[in-house]
């Protein structure tokens, strides 16, 4: 069971609230398997219904991970009024090209964290998106 520091969860929730009415998105980096940083990424879709992570910011974060010895722990985004579960659109977008669910996901070793603002306190859950579009919840422990 992945352990996620409370400060990391709080930062994702803060980002979700600050980007209202649109969905927020970003990446969580880890060192030695422990999440250490939340990196906000611009939602190029600027939509309350979906997210598109800015590709230039994603590239820069990949360079930073390499230079700092970090790994991509999770991709996160928020749902404004729906449950903390990947939507069909979220699942399609986890593949490249989008919708090619019979291929490996674009980030097969990376969890997807959803922050739902539909309830208070916000619900935060993690998932694996697998080949074939299978969604598997990964229980997390907030420490």
PATOR-822280 format. One line per field, with one value per residue: residue number from 0; z, x, y of N, C-alpha, C, O, CB in turn. Coordinates in steps of 0.02 Angstrom, whole numbers. Glycine has a CB too. Layout:
seq <- [NUM / ...] $
nZ <- [Z / ...] $
nX <- [X / ...] $
nY <- [Y / ...] $
caZ <- [Z / ...] $
caX <- [X / ...] $
caY <- [Y / ...] $
cZ <- [Z / ...] $
cX <- [X / ...] $
cY <- [Y / ...] $
oZ <- [Z / ...] $
oX <- [X / ...] $
oY <- [Y / ...] $
cbZ <- [Z / ...] $
cbX <- [X / ...] $
cbY <- [Y / ...] $
end
This chain:
seq <- [0 / 1 / 2 / 3 / 4 / 5 / 6 / 7 / 8 / 9 / 10 / 11 / 12 / 13 / 14 / 15 / 16 / 17 / 18 / 19 / 20 / 21 / 22 / 23 / 24 / 25 / 26 / 27 / 28 / 29 / 30 / 31 / 32 / 33 / 34 / 35 / 36 / 37 / 38 / 39 / 40 / 41 / 42 / 43 / 44 / 45 / 46 / 47 / 48 / 49 / 50 / 51 / 52 / 53 / 54 / 55 / 56 / 57 / 58 / 59 / 60 / 61 / 62 / 63 / 64 / 65 / 66 / 67 / 68 / 69 / 70 / 71 / 72 / 73 / 74 / 75 / 76 / 77 / 78 / 79 / 80 / 81 / 82 / 83 / 84 / 85 / 86 / 87 / 88 / 89 / 90 / 91 / 92 / 93 / 94 / 95 / 96 / 97 / 98 / 99 / 100 / 101 / 102 / 103 / 104 / 105 / 106 / 107 / 108 / 109 / 110 / 111 / 112 / 113 / 114 / 115 / 116 / 117 / 118 / 119 / 120 / 121 / 122 / 123 / 124 / 125 / 126 / 127 / 128 / 129 / 130 / 131 / 132 / 133 / 134 / 135 / 136 / 137 / 138 / 139 / 140 / 141 / 142] $
nZ <- [0 / -52 / 32 / 68 / 103 / 210 / 180 / 42 / -7 / 41 / -36 / -166 / -150 / -118 / -239 / -323 / -272 / -294 / -433 / -472 / -577 / -653 / -692 / -604 / -630 / -622 / -573 / -466 / -387 / -333 / -218 / -190 / -186 / -105 / -102 / -137 / -192 / -262 / -419 / -503 / -655 / -800 / -852 / -1007 / -1070 / -997 / -928 / -840 / -852 / -905 / -922 / -994 / -991 / -998 / -1124 / -1136 / -1006 / -947 / -1010 / -961 / -826 / -833 / -868 / -753 / -656 / -697 / -677 / -540 / -484 / -461 / -471 / -571 / -479 / -475 / -577 / -559 / -547 / -534 / -494 / -512 / -475 / -472 / -430 / -354 / -459 / -606 / -755 / -907 / -1009 / -945 / -938 / -1076 / -1111 / -1047 / -1130 / -1273 / -1445 / -1385 / -1326 / -1379 / -1309 / -1310 / -1313 / -1214 / -1072 / -1077 / -968 / -890 / -764 / -673 / -553 / -549 / -472 / -401 / -355 / -278 / -271 / -238 / -115 / 59 / 184 / 38 / -69 / -93 / -200 / -270 / -424 / -542 / -714 / -836 / -977 / -1101 / -1042 / -913 / -747 / -591 / -421 / -304 / -142 / -30 / 97 / 199 / 273] $
nX <- [43 / 38 / 112 / 70 / 125 / 37 / 55 / 77 / -46 / -127 / -79 / -118 / -257 / -273 / -232 / -333 / -444 / -406 / -404 / -535 / -667 / -622 / -548 / -405 / -233 / -84 / 81 / 155 / 306 / 431 / 555 / 657 / 540 / 455 / 334 / 377 / 356 / 236 / 189 / 116 / 27 / -18 / -185 / -223 / -345 / -431 / -555 / -704 / -735 / -638 / -461 / -307 / -145 / -15 / 101 / 234 / 267 / 261 / 370 / 476 / 467 / 500 / 635 / 683 / 654 / 743 / 868 / 867 / 857 / 732 / 574 / 427 / 287 / 147 / 9 / -101 / -269 / -416 / -590 / -732 / -869 / -897 / -869 / -715 / -649 / -581 / -647 / -730 / -671 / -552 / -489 / -473 / -384 / -269 / -193 / -82 / -88 / -228 / -363 / -323 / -338 / -298 / -164 / -12 / -31 / 14 / 94 / 136 / 184 / 139 / 34 / -134 / -202 / -350 / -439 / -582 / -697 / -826 / -874 / -858 / -743 / -634 / -625 / -494 / -417 / -327 / -275 / -236 / -218 / -241 / -186 / -308 / -398 / -434 / -474 / -403 / -420 / -304 / -271 / -225 / -117 / -126 / -6] $
nY <- [-59 / 104 / 242 / 405 / 564 / 678 / 815 / 813 / 766 / 870 / 976 / 939 / 944 / 1079 / 1137 / 1087 / 1155 / 1289 / 1298 / 1296 / 1355 / 1249 / 1087 / 1032 / 986 / 883 / 824 / 702 / 683 / 566 / 508 / 371 / 294 / 366 / 490 / 657 / 783 / 894 / 943 / 1067 / 1072 / 1157 / 1155 / 1133 / 1116 / 1192 / 1168 / 1118 / 986 / 902 / 864 / 920 / 898 / 1018 / 998 / 1050 / 1090 / 964 / 900 / 977 / 945 / 810 / 817 / 880 / 781 / 681 / 746 / 767 / 644 / 589 / 501 / 474 / 469 / 483 / 538 / 669 / 730 / 834 / 809 / 901 / 890 / 756 / 582 / 520 / 440 / 371 / 438 / 382 / 461 / 501 / 377 / 344 / 446 / 410 / 337 / 324 / 337 / 438 / 340 / 219 / 90 / -43 / -47 / -27 / 81 / 257 / 289 / 163 / 122 / 210 / 282 / 347 / 482 / 539 / 682 / 722 / 850 / 841 / 812 / 853 / 822 / 833 / 690 / 577 / 469 / 328 / 251 / 120 / 120 / 7 / -94 / -121 / -41 / -65 / -23 / -10 / 5 / 70 / 52 / 181 / 249 / 384 / 479] $
caZ <- [0 / -53 / 87 / 41 / 157 / 215 / 146 / -30 / -18 / 53 / -93 / -223 / -134 / -125 / -310 / -350 / -251 / -325 / -505 / -486 / -589 / -697 / -662 / -594 / -646 / -608 / -563 / -400 / -393 / -274 / -209 / -154 / -178 / -60 / -134 / -106 / -220 / -306 / -471 / -539 / -727 / -829 / -888 / -1071 / -1089 / -959 / -927 / -778 / -870 / -925 / -917 / -1042 / -961 / -1044 / -1142 / -1123 / -934 / -934 / -1032 / -913 / -764 / -845 / -862 / -682 / -622 / -714 / -646 / -467 / -462 / -440 / -515 / -575 / -434 / -494 / -612 / -523 / -570 / -491 / -520 / -478 / -445 / -479 / -384 / -364 / -499 / -676 / -801 / -971 / -1043 / -911 / -959 / -1145 / -1115 / -1017 / -1183 / -1330 / -1449 / -1342 / -1346 / -1401 / -1245 / -1316 / -1305 / -1145 / -1058 / -1088 / -908 / -860 / -695 / -637 / -528 / -561 / -410 / -413 / -299 / -291 / -230 / -233 / -44 / 106 / 151 / -28 / -72 / -131 / -213 / -320 / -471 / -598 / -776 / -868 / -1046 / -1108 / -1009 / -846 / -692 / -528 / -366 / -262 / -76 / -8 / 167 / 206 / 335] $
caX <- [0 / 78 / 103 / 76 / 125 / -20 / 71 / 69 / -118 / -153 / -60 / -162 / -324 / -270 / -230 / -400 / -489 / -384 / -417 / -607 / -713 / -592 / -510 / -333 / -194 / -13 / 120 / 186 / 372 / 452 / 625 / 657 / 472 / 416 / 314 / 411 / 338 / 179 / 204 / 56 / 35 / -74 / -237 / -233 / -416 / -467 / -623 / -727 / -754 / -581 / -396 / -254 / -84 / 27 / 157 / 298 / 279 / 275 / 440 / 522 / 465 / 537 / 706 / 696 / 655 / 806 / 925 / 862 / 852 / 664 / 533 / 356 / 247 / 76 / -22 / -163 / -314 / -475 / -658 / -767 / -933 / -907 / -829 / -642 / -640 / -569 / -703 / -711 / -625 / -487 / -459 / -451 / -327 / -210 / -158 / -60 / -134 / -287 / -415 / -293 / -335 / -268 / -92 / 8 / -43 / 72 / 135 / 110 / 207 / 119 / -35 / -174 / -235 / -408 / -462 / -651 / -722 / -899 / -892 / -812 / -681 / -625 / -606 / -432 / -408 / -275 / -293 / -195 / -254 / -206 / -201 / -377 / -440 / -452 / -460 / -395 / -406 / -246 / -279 / -168 / -115 / -104 / 33] $
caY <- [0 / 166 / 290 / 472 / 614 / 724 / 878 / 802 / 764 / 938 / 1018 / 921 / 969 / 1152 / 1151 / 1074 / 1210 / 1352 / 1298 / 1298 / 1301 / 1199 / 1032 / 1044 / 926 / 890 / 764 / 692 / 652 / 528 / 486 / 307 / 270 / 409 / 553 / 714 / 847 / 902 / 992 / 1087 / 1078 / 1194 / 1117 / 1168 / 1112 / 1244 / 1142 / 1084 / 918 / 861 / 898 / 907 / 925 / 1055 / 954 / 1082 / 1083 / 893 / 888 / 1009 / 905 / 749 / 835 / 892 / 716 / 648 / 780 / 764 / 575 / 575 / 460 / 494 / 428 / 486 / 593 / 682 / 782 / 841 / 807 / 955 / 869 / 684 / 540 / 513 / 380 / 392 / 437 / 352 / 507 / 495 / 313 / 351 / 492 / 379 / 299 / 363 / 394 / 431 / 292 / 156 / 55 / -110 / -38 / -10 / 152 / 300 / 285 / 101 / 113 / 270 / 284 / 406 / 504 / 582 / 723 / 741 / 905 / 831 / 806 / 887 / 840 / 803 / 619 / 567 / 397 / 312 / 198 / 99 / 111 / -48 / -111 / -142 / 9 / -88 / 24 / -47 / 50 / 54 / 84 / 222 / 269 / 454 / 481] $
cZ <- [0 / 5 / 58 / 98 / 153 / 177 / 70 / -47 / -10 / -6 / -154 / -211 / -142 / -198 / -341 / -333 / -287 / -399 / -523 / -529 / -634 / -658 / -657 / -612 / -631 / -597 / -493 / -412 / -327 / -276 / -167 / -139 / -133 / -96 / -98 / -133 / -266 / -355 / -510 / -613 / -753 / -865 / -952 / -1094 / -1054 / -955 / -859 / -790 / -890 / -916 / -974 / -1013 / -1014 / -1060 / -1128 / -1048 / -916 / -953 / -983 / -847 / -773 / -840 / -789 / -643 / -634 / -678 / -570 / -440 / -436 / -492 / -516 / -533 / -457 / -537 / -575 / -561 / -525 / -531 / -478 / -442 / -452 / -435 / -403 / -397 / -571 / -719 / -865 / -1011 / -1012 / -933 / -1030 / -1151 / -1083 / -1068 / -1237 / -1390 / -1405 / -1370 / -1368 / -1341 / -1250 / -1314 / -1230 / -1133 / -1068 / -1029 / -868 / -787 / -650 / -616 / -550 / -497 / -429 / -349 / -316 / -242 / -220 / -160 / -3 / 166 / 82 / -22 / -117 / -138 / -269 / -361 / -517 / -658 / -818 / -941 / -1049 / -1074 / -940 / -794 / -627 / -472 / -325 / -195 / -58 / 66 / 169 / 274 / 355] $
cX <- [45 / 60 / 117 / 73 / 64 / -7 / 62 / -6 / -148 / -137 / -103 / -232 / -325 / -270 / -300 / -448 / -471 / -401 / -492 / -622 / -685 / -559 / -437 / -297 / -120 / 19 / 149 / 251 / 390 / 527 / 622 / 587 / 428 / 398 / 344 / 388 / 278 / 197 / 140 / 73 / -28 / -121 / -253 / -306 / -456 / -541 / -641 / -742 / -696 / -517 / -351 / -191 / -41 / 90 / 226 / 316 / 296 / 347 / 490 / 524 / 503 / 612 / 726 / 700 / 722 / 865 / 925 / 855 / 783 / 630 / 462 / 316 / 175 / 61 / -87 / -205 / -376 / -539 / -697 / -830 / -947 / -858 / -755 / -628 / -629 / -632 / -682 / -662 / -555 / -451 / -433 / -387 / -264 / -168 / -134 / -54 / -195 / -338 / -388 / -283 / -306 / -192 / -77 / -11 / 21 / 121 / 115 / 131 / 187 / 46 / -68 / -211 / -291 / -426 / -533 / -671 / -798 / -922 / -840 / -803 / -676 / -602 / -545 / -421 / -357 / -296 / -235 / -240 / -212 / -226 / -272 / -425 / -463 / -430 / -459 / -379 / -348 / -258 / -216 / -174 / -87 / -70 / 51] $
cY <- [62 / 212 / 360 / 522 / 661 / 789 / 872 / 801 / 834 / 984 / 1003 / 949 / 1046 / 1172 / 1141 / 1132 / 1276 / 1355 / 1296 / 1359 / 1245 / 1143 / 1054 / 980 / 938 / 822 / 763 / 655 / 618 / 516 / 423 / 282 / 312 / 474 / 613 / 781 / 842 / 957 / 1006 / 1095 / 1112 / 1146 / 1155 / 1164 / 1167 / 1227 / 1112 / 1010 / 873 / 900 / 875 / 939 / 958 / 1015 / 985 / 1077 / 1011 / 875 / 916 / 970 / 839 / 761 / 846 / 827 / 681 / 680 / 775 / 693 / 556 / 531 / 489 / 445 / 425 / 546 / 606 / 733 / 782 / 829 / 857 / 931 / 795 / 647 / 539 / 446 / 402 / 385 / 400 / 395 / 502 / 431 / 318 / 393 / 465 / 341 / 347 / 317 / 382 / 382 / 225 / 110 / -16 / -107 / -31 / 63 / 192 / 297 / 223 / 90 / 171 / 266 / 349 / 422 / 552 / 617 / 745 / 795 / 899 / 824 / 843 / 841 / 806 / 730 / 613 / 492 / 387 / 251 / 181 / 95 / 63 / -55 / -139 / -93 / -12 / -37 / -16 / 3 / 24 / 89 / 123 / 236 / 339 / 459 / 552] $
oZ <- [46 / 23 / 29 / 137 / 98 / 145 / 38 / -95 / -51 / -24 / -190 / -258 / -170 / -218 / -381 / -376 / -307 / -426 / -582 / -518 / -651 / -599 / -700 / -610 / -627 / -611 / -464 / -443 / -274 / -330 / -115 / -86 / -125 / -119 / -37 / -100 / -303 / -336 / -545 / -631 / -732 / -903 / -951 / -1134 / -1079 / -974 / -825 / -743 / -892 / -904 / -998 / -1011 / -1068 / -1015 / -1111 / -1030 / -874 / -916 / -965 / -817 / -726 / -811 / -766 / -601 / -588 / -651 / -539 / -379 / -393 / -548 / -470 / -549 / -458 / -535 / -561 / -601 / -484 / -592 / -417 / -384 / -438 / -406 / -460 / -366 / -595 / -719 / -875 / -1044 / -1047 / -946 / -1043 / -1190 / -1091 / -1052 / -1246 / -1388 / -1389 / -1430 / -1376 / -1323 / -1199 / -1312 / -1189 / -1179 / -1067 / -1038 / -818 / -751 / -595 / -656 / -566 / -470 / -467 / -296 / -364 / -181 / -197 / -146 / -27 / 198 / 70 / 24 / -172 / -88 / -311 / -337 / -530 / -653 / -834 / -964 / -1005 / -1078 / -911 / -797 / -610 / -476 / -312 / -192 / -70 / 95 / 145 / 326 / 406] $
oX <- [85 / 2 / 170 / 26 / 43 / -52 / 42 / -27 / -189 / -179 / -124 / -263 / -373 / -305 / -322 / -486 / -515 / -411 / -509 / -592 / -721 / -544 / -411 / -326 / -97 / -10 / 165 / 252 / 367 / 558 / 590 / 574 / 369 / 443 / 338 / 399 / 269 / 218 / 113 / 125 / -84 / -99 / -291 / -327 / -509 / -584 / -598 / -760 / -704 / -517 / -356 / -186 / -30 / 128 / 272 / 373 / 339 / 381 / 539 / 577 / 534 / 648 / 778 / 745 / 753 / 908 / 978 / 848 / 777 / 653 / 441 / 311 / 144 / 96 / -124 / -181 / -387 / -542 / -696 / -841 / -1002 / -812 / -736 / -599 / -664 / -665 / -623 / -617 / -505 / -391 / -376 / -342 / -210 / -114 / -161 / -21 / -213 / -354 / -428 / -226 / -290 / -160 / -122 / -8 / 76 / 181 / 80 / 98 / 213 / 3 / -35 / -247 / -280 / -429 / -543 / -665 / -830 / -981 / -787 / -853 / -710 / -565 / -544 / -416 / -346 / -330 / -191 / -296 / -154 / -276 / -293 / -486 / -508 / -375 / -507 / -329 / -342 / -254 / -160 / -229 / -33 / -100 / 85] $
oY <- [72 / 220 / 372 / 522 / 681 / 816 / 919 / 832 / 855 / 1026 / 1048 / 975 / 1073 / 1219 / 1183 / 1154 / 1313 / 1410 / 1295 / 1411 / 1198 / 1151 / 1089 / 925 / 995 / 770 / 815 / 601 / 638 / 515 / 421 / 253 / 296 / 510 / 619 / 832 / 794 / 1012 / 963 / 1121 / 1098 / 1103 / 1204 / 1206 / 1186 / 1267 / 1084 / 975 / 812 / 960 / 819 / 1000 / 931 / 1000 / 949 / 1062 / 998 / 840 / 884 / 963 / 815 / 721 / 823 / 818 / 655 / 645 / 778 / 683 / 512 / 523 / 523 / 386 / 371 / 597 / 559 / 772 / 737 / 837 / 855 / 949 / 772 / 676 / 553 / 401 / 447 / 333 / 388 / 369 / 500 / 431 / 299 / 377 / 494 / 315 / 402 / 266 / 325 / 383 / 178 / 95 / -46 / -159 / -28 / 103 / 164 / 301 / 228 / 53 / 179 / 250 / 399 / 379 / 599 / 586 / 783 / 788 / 946 / 830 / 862 / 824 / 756 / 711 / 639 / 456 / 432 / 206 / 223 / 70 / 77 / -28 / -177 / -102 / 20 / -11 / -50 / 39 / -36 / 151 / 100 / 235 / 353 / 445 / 562] $
cbZ <- [62 / -120 / 148 / -11 / 155 / 289 / 162 / -52 / 31 / 117 / -111 / -232 / -62 / -90 / -346 / -322 / -175 / -315 / -537 / -421 / -620 / -744 / -704 / -519 / -720 / -547 / -615 / -351 / -412 / -271 / -176 / -89 / -151 / 6 / -137 / -117 / -259 / -267 / -519 / -510 / -761 / -878 / -843 / -1124 / -1070 / -992 / -982 / -751 / -925 / -999 / -849 / -1115 / -925 / -1014 / -1214 / -1146 / -894 / -972 / -1102 / -899 / -743 / -915 / -902 / -652 / -646 / -789 / -667 / -443 / -410 / -429 / -491 / -649 / -362 / -432 / -691 / -452 / -645 / -460 / -516 / -529 / -478 / -553 / -383 / -295 / -493 / -706 / -818 / -1013 / -1041 / -834 / -953 / -1188 / -1082 / -960 / -1213 / -1316 / -1522 / -1331 / -1399 / -1439 / -1216 / -1382 / -1344 / -1133 / -985 / -1099 / -864 / -900 / -694 / -680 / -450 / -622 / -360 / -440 / -286 / -286 / -262 / -272 / -23 / 127 / 194 / -69 / -98 / -97 / -232 / -286 / -512 / -584 / -814 / -830 / -1074 / -1078 / -1051 / -831 / -689 / -534 / -320 / -295 / -22 / -48 / 211 / 200 / 327] $
cbX <- [-48 / 67 / 151 / 19 / 189 / -36 / 143 / 102 / -152 / -124 / 15 / -164 / -344 / -207 / -178 / -428 / -485 / -310 / -383 / -648 / -776 / -541 / -517 / -317 / -203 / -2 / 177 / 138 / 426 / 414 / 670 / 697 / 474 / 457 / 237 / 484 / 397 / 112 / 261 / 27 / 46 / -49 / -302 / -188 / -444 / -457 / -631 / -788 / -803 / -588 / -363 / -270 / -44 / 45 / 152 / 298 / 218 / 225 / 452 / 499 / 393 / 519 / 721 / 641 / 597 / 817 / 925 / 805 / 903 / 623 / 532 / 331 / 251 / 31 / -34 / -147 / -334 / -477 / -689 / -786 / -989 / -899 / -857 / -604 / -701 / -512 / -727 / -774 / -651 / -497 / -511 / -507 / -345 / -230 / -205 / 8 / -155 / -319 / -455 / -226 / -403 / -291 / -66 / 85 / -70 / 49 / 128 / 134 / 283 / 131 / -36 / -224 / -185 / -467 / -415 / -697 / -705 / -920 / -896 / -839 / -620 / -575 / -666 / -371 / -476 / -207 / -355 / -158 / -267 / -219 / -150 / -386 / -499 / -421 / -513 / -339 / -469 / -177 / -295 / -165 / -72 / -164 / 97] $
cbY <- [0 / 202 / 274 / 487 / 655 / 739 / 899 / 734 / 715 / 967 / 1008 / 844 / 949 / 1180 / 1106 / 1008 / 1220 / 1361 / 1240 / 1300 / 1328 / 1232 / 967 / 1065 / 906 / 933 / 760 / 653 / 704 / 460 / 541 / 314 / 203 / 425 / 560 / 707 / 876 / 919 / 967 / 1154 / 1007 / 1249 / 1107 / 1138 / 1044 / 1314 / 1089 / 1119 / 919 / 837 / 884 / 934 / 869 / 1124 / 936 / 1155 / 1107 / 848 / 917 / 1082 / 891 / 720 / 899 / 938 / 671 / 651 / 853 / 806 / 562 / 640 / 386 / 495 / 456 / 487 / 577 / 709 / 772 / 911 / 735 / 1009 / 908 / 662 / 469 / 519 / 330 / 350 / 510 / 338 / 580 / 494 / 256 / 382 / 558 / 332 / 245 / 398 / 405 / 499 / 322 / 168 / 51 / -142 / 25 / -22 / 161 / 372 / 350 / 43 / 106 / 333 / 278 / 396 / 536 / 541 / 785 / 681 / 973 / 770 / 731 / 958 / 821 / 843 / 575 / 602 / 364 / 300 / 217 / 31 / 181 / -113 / -162 / -211 / 23 / -158 / 83 / -102 / 59 / 77 / 31 / 288 / 220 / 505 / 439] $
end
